[in-house]
Amino acid sequence: MSCKEQLRLDRDQFTQLVDLMIARNLLEDGKYVKVSEQVGIALFILAKGSSYRDASDTFKHSVSTICKYFKLVLDALVILSFDIIRPHCDLSEIQPQVQRGTKYWPYFKV
């Protein structure tokens, strides 16, 4: 199986993500688990909707180790998201199609 099928990223994207995590000091190698494997564990769980037990069987680490690194990677992704994910428009303005539509407008009324 390919990286794309397992983690929903191609190899170059995966490598760039790992390098970015290291460069920004968001993750560091553990005693037995390198950053690339930590990111792989988290992406495997997220991409497949897998349990810690499934990831434990796949990566050959204990469930507690999987849980620990999954949380660390998620925390790092949240920090990284503030720099990478940006809205394409001003979020204080209500989009015209929402404001004119009857379906969503009741939820946006102030």
C-alpha positions in Angstrom: 0.0 0.0 0.0 1.2 3.5 -0.8 1.7 6.4 1.5 -1.2 8.2 -0.3 -3.6 5.3 0.5 -2.6 4.9 4.1 -2.0 8.6 5.2 -3.9 10.6 2.6 -0.7 12.4 1.7 1.9 11.7 -0.9 5.5 11.1 0.2 6.7 14.6 -0.6 3.8 16.2 1.3 4.4 13.9 4.2 8.2 14.7 4.3 7.4 18.5 4.1 5.0 18.2 7.0 7.5 16.3 9.1 10.3 18.8 8.2 8.0 21.7 9.1 7.1 20.2 12.5 10.8 19.7 13.2 11.8 23.2 12.0 9.2 24.9 14.1 10.2 22.8 17.2 6.6 21.4 17.4 7.8 17.8 17.7 11.0 16.1 18.6 12.2 12.5 18.4 11.3 10.3 21.3 13.4 7.6 22.8 12.0 5.0 20.4 9.7 6.9 18.1 11.0 9.4 15.5 9.0 12.4 14.4 8.2 10.9 11.1 6.7 7.8 12.8 4.8 10.1 15.2 3.2 12.0 12.3 2.6 8.7 10.5 0.7 7.3 13.5 -1.5 10.4 13.8 -2.3 10.6 10.1 -3.0 6.8 10.0 -5.6 7.2 12.8 -7.1 10.3 11.2 -7.1 9.1 7.6 -8.5 5.6 8.3 -10.7 6.4 11.3 -8.7 3.7 13.1 -8.6 3.0 16.8 -5.5 3.2 18.9 -5.5 -0.6 19.0 -5.4 -0.7 15.1 -2.5 1.8 15.1 -0.8 -0.2 17.8 -1.0 -3.4 15.7 0.2 -1.6 12.6 3.1 0.4 14.2 4.1 -2.2 16.8 4.0 0.1 19.8 1.8 -0.1 22.9 -1.6 1.6 23.0 -0.3 4.1 25.6 2.6 5.1 23.3 0.2 5.5 20.4 -2.1 7.6 22.5 0.7 9.8 23.7 2.1 10.6 20.3 -1.3 11.0 18.7 -2.1 13.7 21.2 1.3 15.4 20.7 0.9 15.5 16.9 -2.7 16.8 17.2 -1.4 19.6 19.5 1.3 20.4 17.0 -1.2 20.4 14.1 -3.4 22.9 16.0 -0.5 25.2 16.6 0.5 24.9 12.9 -3.0 25.5 11.7 -2.9 29.1 13.0 -0.1 29.8 10.5 -1.3 27.7 7.6 -5.0 27.8 7.5 -6.3 31.2 6.6 -9.8 32.2 5.5 -10.0 33.6 2.0 -12.3 36.5 3.2 -13.1 38.6 6.2 -15.1 36.4 8.6 -16.8 39.4 10.3 -18.8 39.9 7.1 -21.8 37.7 6.3 -21.7 36.4 2.8 -24.6 37.7 0.6 -25.8 34.3 -0.4 -26.2 33.4 3.3 -27.8 36.7 4.2 -30.4 36.5 1.4 -31.1 32.8 1.8 -33.8 31.5 4.1 -32.1 28.3 4.9 -29.1 29.5 6.8 -29.9 33.1 7.7 -31.8 32.3 11.0 -28.5 30.9 12.4 -26.6 34.0 11.6 -29.0 36.7 12.8 -27.5 38.9 15.4 
